[in-house]
């Protein structure tokens, strides 16, 4: 399995699909990397030479794309900042509720989690 930016990309898949396993690289960027590195789009990741892997790395660093650990840290820092200043979005993140104005009286189960039934318990005599 080839290794790029600390991520093991799948060997049997085409390069453009393998690159998507790197956090921060989606379909558009993967196609752009393959094109700029002048690689055959039908080539599999296991057939990449060391030189071709270096070309891919060079394209990513040349564009100054934030990927993997740096991107995860940046997103976490943004959420922490929102929570620290107690803005509406930060409070919603902290409480685990929908952030972008969705309704919560019904639905929102993905964000809120499974229902917690609150009922009356019978007292034994």
C-alpha positions as CSV (number, residue, x, y, z in Angstrom):
1,X,0.0,0.0,0.0
2,X,1.4,3.4,-0.9
3,X,1.7,5.9,1.8
4,X,1.0,9.7,1.4
5,X,1.0,12.3,4.1
6,X,0.9,9.5,6.8
7,X,-2.2,7.8,5.2
8,X,-2.2,4.4,3.6
9,X,-4.1,4.8,0.3
10,X,-5.8,1.7,-1.2
11,X,-3.5,0.0,-3.7
12,X,-6.0,-1.6,-6.0
13,X,-8.0,1.6,-6.7
14,X,-7.3,4.1,-9.4
15,X,-5.2,7.1,-8.3
16,X,-8.0,9.7,-8.3
17,X,-10.1,7.5,-6.0
18,X,-7.2,6.5,-3.7
19,X,-6.3,10.2,-3.1
20,X,-9.7,10.8,-1.7
21,X,-8.7,8.8,1.4
22,X,-6.6,11.7,2.4
23,X,-8.6,14.1,4.6
24,X,-9.0,17.3,2.8
25,X,-8.8,16.0,-0.7
26,X,-12.1,15.4,-2.5
27,X,-13.1,14.4,-6.0
28,X,-12.2,17.8,-7.6
29,X,-8.8,18.1,-6.0
30,X,-7.9,14.5,-6.6
31,X,-8.6,14.9,-10.4
32,X,-6.6,18.2,-10.3
33,X,-3.6,16.5,-8.6
34,X,-3.6,13.6,-11.1
35,X,-3.8,16.1,-14.0
36,X,-1.0,18.4,-12.7
37,X,1.3,15.5,-11.8
38,X,0.8,14.3,-15.4
39,X,-0.2,10.8,-14.3
40,X,-2.3,8.4,-16.2
41,X,-5.8,8.5,-14.6
42,X,-6.4,4.8,-15.3
43,X,-3.2,3.8,-13.4
44,X,-3.7,2.0,-10.1
45,X,-2.1,3.3,-6.8
46,X,0.0,0.2,-6.4
47,X,1.8,0.9,-9.7
48,X,3.0,4.3,-8.6
49,X,6.7,4.8,-8.4
50,X,8.6,6.7,-5.7
51,X,9.1,9.6,-8.2
52,X,5.4,9.7,-9.0
53,X,4.5,9.8,-5.3
54,X,6.9,12.7,-4.9
55,X,5.2,14.5,-7.8
56,X,1.8,14.1,-6.0
57,X,3.3,15.4,-2.8
58,X,4.8,18.4,-4.7
59,X,1.4,19.3,-6.2
60,X,-0.3,19.2,-2.8
61,X,2.4,21.3,-1.1
62,X,2.6,23.7,-4.1
63,X,-1.0,24.6,-3.8
64,X,-0.6,25.0,0.0
65,X,-3.7,22.9,0.6
66,X,-4.4,22.2,4.3
67,X,-4.8,18.4,4.6
68,X,-4.9,15.6,7.3
69,X,-3.8,16.6,10.8
70,X,-3.5,20.3,10.2
71,X,-7.0,20.5,8.7
72,X,-8.4,18.5,11.6
73,X,-6.7,20.8,14.1
74,X,-7.9,23.9,12.3
75,X,-11.5,22.7,12.4
76,X,-11.3,21.7,16.1
77,X,-9.8,25.1,16.9
78,X,-12.7,26.9,15.0
79,X,-15.3,24.9,17.1
80,X,-13.5,25.7,20.3
81,X,-13.4,29.4,19.4
82,X,-17.1,29.4,18.8
83,X,-17.8,27.7,22.1
84,X,-15.4,30.0,24.0
85,X,-17.1,33.2,22.8
86,X,-20.5,31.7,23.7
87,X,-22.0,32.6,20.3
88,X,-25.2,30.9,19.2
89,X,-23.4,28.4,17.0
90,X,-21.0,27.5,19.7
91,X,-23.7,26.9,22.2
92,X,-25.5,24.6,19.7
93,X,-22.3,22.7,19.2
94,X,-21.8,22.3,22.9
95,X,-25.3,21.0,23.5
96,X,-25.2,18.7,20.5
97,X,-28.1,20.3,18.8
98,X,-28.5,21.2,15.1
99,X,-26.4,24.3,14.3
100,X,-27.9,25.6,11.1
101,X,-31.5,26.4,11.9
102,X,-33.1,23.0,11.5
103,X,-36.2,22.2,13.5
104,X,-35.9,20.2,16.7
105,X,-39.4,19.6,17.9
106,X,-39.5,16.6,15.5
107,X,-36.6,15.0,13.6
108,X,-33.0,16.1,14.4
109,X,-32.4,12.6,15.7
110,X,-29.0,12.4,14.1
111,X,-27.7,15.3,16.1
112,X,-29.7,14.6,19.3
113,X,-29.2,10.9,19.4
114,X,-31.8,8.2,20.2
115,X,-35.0,9.2,22.1
116,X,-34.8,9.1,25.9
117,X,-38.3,8.1,27.1
118,X,-39.3,9.9,30.2
119,X,-42.2,8.2,31.9
120,X,-44.0,7.6,35.2
121,X,-42.8,4.5,37.1
122,X,-45.2,2.4,39.1
123,X,-44.7,2.3,42.8
124,X,-44.9,-1.2,44.4
125,X,-47.2,-1.4,47.4
